[in-house]
Amino acid sequence: MARAAGSKARVNHVAVFARRPELGRVKTRLSPALPRELVLELYQGMLADTLAAVASLGARRHLFWEGDATEARPTEGFREHWQGEGDLGTRLTRAFETLVARDGERAVVVGADCPEITAALLDGALAALAAKDLVLGPTRDGGYYLVGLSRCAPAIFRGIAWSTGHVLTQTLERAGEAGLSWDILPTLTDLDTPSDLASLLARWLVRVEDRTPHTAAVLARNGLLPSLG
């Protein structure tokens, strides 16, 4: 059916915030419990799973690299960006100013260190933004693995104690102060510490259907998870 005259099509954006996968520069809190080479391989697996989930959607795809813009790695099907300087709140504000610059646009940003992110979850986040201003995917440590907005709202990223267990609570406080409506997605785990990995392995031993392929393959190859093959 044709759209009514003057109506605007919704434009969905999904962006991944990532670090360049280099030895000793990613997921450093997993060492020395795991060899640095395995940590790098694990991060590469999580990044691959996240990019695959995003690529399966009918949204505009973006990849925001942390670090120098000249070192960005071209990734097929994704528009490359540099996160820029500043704390996470400053960088997220900059990203959303790029992604939702015009009416009718909505955007979701995810990290590259949550191996349980799926296309269905991302699709659900975009659907939530049809009715809400904000969508958040909480992590078990009090932060969030996903943030989505249907309009720019820089206030929600100000005055946040980043890298603490107060991030989600403070973000919702800022959202309330700004008069935003929101929806909350299922709680997942960012893979930051050995205890996070142990928790993920315990769940994936029981719920094999939840395994994401690249991350699970890395864990199986290194004897941390039984292979399904």
N, C-alpha and C positions, 0 to 999 in steps of 0.2 A: 504494500500500500504506500502511495506517495505521501511524503510529509506535507503537512499544512503549510501554506505560503507564509514565509517569514519565520518559521520554526528553525531551530538550529540543531544539527546533529551533535550528539555527545561525542567528545573526543577523550578517550581513555589513554592514560600514560602509566606505564609501570617501569620503575627505575630500580637498579641495584646499586647499592653503595658497597664498594669493594676496595681492598688493598691489592697492590700488585703481588702475585704469588711468588715471593722470593724467599730463599732460605734465611731463617732467622728474623724475618720481618712480619710474620703472621702468627697469630695464636700463641704468643710466647709463653703464656701461663700454662700451656700443656707440657712444656719442657721444665725440668729434666725427666718428668715421669715418662715421656715418650721421646724417642730420638728426634732431632730437629728435621731430619729427612722425612720421617713419617708424619710429623706435624704439617710440613709443607704439602705432602701428598694428600693428607686429609683435607686441608684447606682447598686444594685444587679440586678435590671431589665435591666438596660442598658448593663451591662456586659453579662447577659444571652443572650440578643438579638444580641450583637456583636459576641459572641462565636458561636451562632447558624448560623449566616450569614457566618462566616468563615468555620464552619463545613460542610456546604452544598456545598463547592467548592471541586474540585479535586486537591487541592494543599496540600503541606505539612504544617501542622498547628503547630504554636508555641505560647506559652504564656510566656511573660516576666514580672515577678513580680517585683514590687518595694519593696525594703526592704531586710531583711536578707534572704539569700538563704535557711537557715534551716527552714524558716517559709512558704515556698512555699506550695501551696495546689494542690495535684494531680488533674488534670482535664482530663477526659477520651477523648482520641483522640488528645490530644495536648502534644507536647514536652515542658517540663517546663524549664525555664531559670531564672536566677537572672539578673536584669538590671545592678547591680553593683553600684559603687559610682560615683559621679560627677554630673554635670548639665545635662540637657536633651540632649544637643548636644553630650556630651561624651558618654552617655548611648546609644543614637541612633547609633553613630559610632561603638560602640562595638557590637551592635546587627547586623548591616549590615555586619560587618567583619565576623560574624558567619554565616549569611544567604547566602551571595553571595561570598563565599570563592573560588568558582571554576567557570570556564568558563561555560556559558550556564545556569547559575542560575539567577533568578530575584526575588525580594522580595518586599512585601508591608507591611508596619507597620501602624497600626491604634491604636488610643486610645480607651478607654472603656467608654467614656463619651459623645459620639455623637449618640443619639438615632435614627438618621435617616439613619445610615449606613445599606446598604442592600447587599445581595449577588450579585445582578446585578451590583451595583456600584463597588464592589471589583473585579468582573470579568472584568469590563471595565478598571479598573486600571492596571490589569495584561496585558490585551490586548494592552494598550497604551505602555507598556514597550517593546513590540515586535518591536516598531519603534523608541522609545525615550529612553534617558538615565535616565530620571527623570519624575516622575508624582507626582503632589501635589493636595490635596483636601483642598481648602481654607475654613476657618471659617469666620463668619461675624465680628469677633473681630480682624481680621488681622493676625491670626495664621493659622495653618492647622490641620485638623483631620486625614490626611493620607499623608504618604510619601512613595514613591516606587522608587527603583533603579535597573537598570540592571547591574550595576557594582559598586564597592565601590567608594565613592566620599566623603571622610571625610571633604574636604574643605567646603562643603555646610553647615556644622554644626558648623563651627568655627566663632567666633566673632559675634554671634547672641544675640540680647537683648531678651532673653527668657521671656515669660509671659508679653510681651508688644504687642502693635498693629503693630510693625514693623517686626515681625518674617517672614511673607511671603515675603515681599519686600526684606528684607536682604538676605533671602535664595535664591531668584531668582537672586539677584546681585552676590552672590557667585557662583551660577550655571553658569551665564554668564562668569564670570572670569575664571572658570574652563573649559569652552568650551563645556558645556553639552547642549544637546537638552532636551526639556521638553514638557509636556502636562498638562493641568489644568482641573480638574474635577469640577462638580457643587459645588457651595458654600453652606455649611451647617452650623449648629449652634452647638458648644460645649455647654453642659449644665453646666454652672459654677455659674450663678447668678440668682436671682429671675426674672430679666428682660428676661434672656434667656428662663426660664421656661414659662413665660407669652407669649413670641413669639412663642414657640413650641406649646403651647395649642391653640393659635389663629389659627395656620396653621392646626393643627390636627382636629379642629372643622369643618373646611371647607373641608379638604382633608383627609377623613377617610381612604382612600386607602394607605396613606403614613404611617399610624401608625405601629410601630413595636410592636409585641404582648406582650412581658413581660413588657416593659415600659408602654405601654398603659393600661395594666391590673392594674399596681400599681396606676397609676393616677386615673383610674376609681374607684378602691376600696376605694380610699381616697377622693372621691367626687370632684376631680379636672377636670375630663373629663367624659362626658356622656358615659355610656357603650353601646356597640353595641349589646349586648345580650338581 
